[in-house]
Amino acid sequence: MLRAASKKVNITPPIGLRMSGYEERKHGSVGIQDQLYANILVLDDSKTKLALVTIDVIGVDKAFMQYVRQVVCDKTDIQEHAIFVNASHTHSGPEAARFGDMGAISRRIDPNEIDSAYNTLLPDLVANGIVWANDDLEPARIGFTQGHLEGLGSNRIDASKYVDNTVTVMKVERQDRTPLAIFTLYSCHPTILNFNNYLYSGDFISYYQNEVEKVFDGSVALYAQGTAANISTRHTRKGQGFDEAKRMGVLLAGEVIKIASLVDTTDDIELAAYVETLILPAREYESDQVCEQKIKEAEDKLERLKKENAPENIQRTAYVEWQGVSRYYKFKKMVDFDEIVTEMQRLKIGDWNIVTTPGEIFAEIGREIRKLDPSNKTIVTGYTNGYVGYVPDLETYRNPVGYELNAALVSENSETIILEVAKKLLAK
């Protein structure tokens, strides 16, 4: 018989910490709009236990995962390879939640004493939240369902390009059919709130959680971020404040509530977990002359669009393209590694598979991983168990466009390598 437990751990940092996601910010946070959480779900089929955590930070790194897994393994019978931590990638959380998997580039800002203290506390909060959930397991039932949502995410490089608007929900109930957890997977950058925001928030995800937990009283609403590297609200949002974040969060919650209300659940389910090493080579960089020319071209384009009073979303795209080529040149001088050694994971929950990738993976790569499963019951997360920066698909490397490609640190064959590891995981 299946058992489960869900817990909600508040991870909101002290006011004043530096915030993540935007280089344009001039100072630390000044307050709290929405509390930040680590939402935790532990599943047990009597043979295997899985620990799933979704966390309101920009990313987690290998050191974070090693610490969390060590603490949990020391205090429970949950195995290391069965622990999953997915970052929401909110750009309104703490800078202190660093990701150190990429050598010198990882430390863009030297942490102050409070940053370091929070960064030390955070993995303990997560690890002991898993331990807490493991101590409170009860008989449970699970069901999966999928829906479709228009109007939230779109391809942020080009709104006419590919976007996956699938909403996947895993509903976990107690034996009396009262809700215990709602696990949602969707792919979209939580960047409705821009660099002018200095209040902690999970962006639209905070509002999704609030609405779902109101309707499914007694449950914890987990949001797993998908392959959202090139997916955001840039071309769908109507503003960049908290009202718009709430509108978008309610939009997602509405679809989740609808499909979760219709799903059937069962307690006859088997669990499994697998991990494979993923090694991504560093990219090769162009000459200084080419780098400088691209920066000049991007600057000229941005200035032209400003003079033409182009729409905000078009100007924003040009601005981040300039950021990208500038960062490319900066990274060229900083890269001190030949490869990044990380992992991919597969969690099997009945007929369904969750395949994880570390960092900001293009939506097209998530699509190709899903195609490997003829049953169409595989879903793919990004930002999970580590961070390798942006990973564009091969087509984008061959037809260069966008900030994301310029900010990428890994080689153009990364998609091929990721698909090979995904095949190994799905064959287990």
Disulfide bonds with the S-S distance in Angstrom:
none
